[in-house]
Amino acid sequence: MMYPSLTVRTVESATTLREFVAGLGEDTLYAYDRKVLGVLVNGRRLWSSARLSRGDVVAVFPIITGG
């Protein structure tokens, strides 16, 4: 599986954060559920059930971990 690189998108219609992430693709949603992606909405972390409004800016980025 390939983790998505930094993605910044603007919300075009009201939705939840989880629905927005799901719209970015199945791999992105899987990585989000596994907590290997960070998601910021207007610079803040929100619950996946948070309501997003038109014009909100969402940044999705991989979380780098080491072992």
URVENUR-V429064 format. One line per field, one symbol per residue. ss: DSSP state (H for helix, E for strand, - for the rest). psi: psi as a letter, one per 30 degrees, with the letter a starting at -180 (. if undefined). burial: b if it has 9 or more other C-alpha atoms within 8 Angstrom, else e. A space follows every 10 residues. Layout:
# URVENUR-V429064
ss: ???
psi: ???
burial: ???
This chain:
# URVENUR-V429064
ss: ------EEEE ----EEHHHH HH---HHHHH HHH---EEEE E--E------ EE----EEEE EE-----
psi: kkkklkkklk kflklleeee eeffleeeee eeefhgkkkk jhgkkllffk kklkfkkkkk kkkkll.
burial: eeeeeeeeeb beebbbbbeb bbeeeebbbe bbeeebbbbb beeeebeeee ebbbebbbbb bbeeeee
